[in-house]
Structure formats: structure tokens, C-alpha cells
Amino acid sequence: MAAVAAPKKIEMINIFKTTYHRYRHWIRFILTEGKVNKFRFVKDAIGYTGKLSVDKPEVDKAKKVLADYKTKNTGSVDMWW
């Protein structure tokens, strides 16, 4: 019987704070369009705010995608901080 390797644990890094509403309606779409594969919203204990968490190897890519969006859409509201 062959030994089964344990699945690789994904290390998620919190990069920005945001609200769930903005994550659900805009940020998720922006990251998907930018080809960032592994990300999620981590909710705070109280309220609808939280952190945008990205897989460690994709942190720089995610930050670049979000920075490019801010550069191209200077008139929009800050969706992450």
C-alpha cells in the first residue's frame, strides 16, 4: 500500500482591510480579472469589515492588480485600505 502525501497547506497573507460588500461586488471581480487564483475575505469578529487574504506566492501579483485598478480609476471610492 502506497503512502498518501498530505495536501500542501496554503499560507494566506492578509494584505488589505475592506468591507464584505466591496469584496463581494468589486474586489473579487478585479482579482479574478487580474488572474489572481487564491484569495478570500476574512471577516472581523464584529461587523461586516474584514481583511483581504491572498495566497503567499500571489501577494505581489494581487497588490499590483489592485494598484493598477486604483491608477486607472482615480475617481472611484477607496475600496481597500
Secondary structure as the mmCIF struct_conf table of DSSP 4:
data_model
#
loop_
_struct_conf.conf_type_id
_struct_conf.id
_struct_conf.beg_label_comp_id
_struct_conf.beg_label_asym_id
_struct_conf.beg_label_seq_id
_struct_conf.end_label_comp_id
_struct_conf.end_label_asym_id
_struct_conf.end_label_seq_id
HELX_LH_PP_P HELX_LH_PP_P1 ALA A 2 ILE A 10
STRN STRN1 MET A 12 THR A 19
HELX_RH_AL_P HELX_RH_AL_P1 TYR A 20 ARG A 22
HELX_RH_PI_P HELX_RH_PI_P1 TYR A 23 ILE A 27
HELX_RH_AL_P HELX_RH_AL_P2 ARG A 28 GLU A 33
TURN_TY1_P TURN_TY1_P1 GLY A 34 LYS A 35
BEND BEND1 LYS A 38 LYS A 38
STRN STRN2 PHE A 39 LYS A 43
BEND BEND2 ALA A 45 TYR A 48
STRN STRN3 THR A 49 ASP A 55
HELX_RH_3T_P HELX_RH_3T_P1 LYS A 56 GLU A 58
HELX_RH_AL_P HELX_RH_AL_P3 VAL A 59 LYS A 72
TURN_TY1_P TURN_TY1_P2 THR A 74 GLY A 75
BEND BEND3 SER A 76 SER A 76
HELX_LH_PP_P HELX_LH_PP_P2 VAL A 77 ASP A 78
#
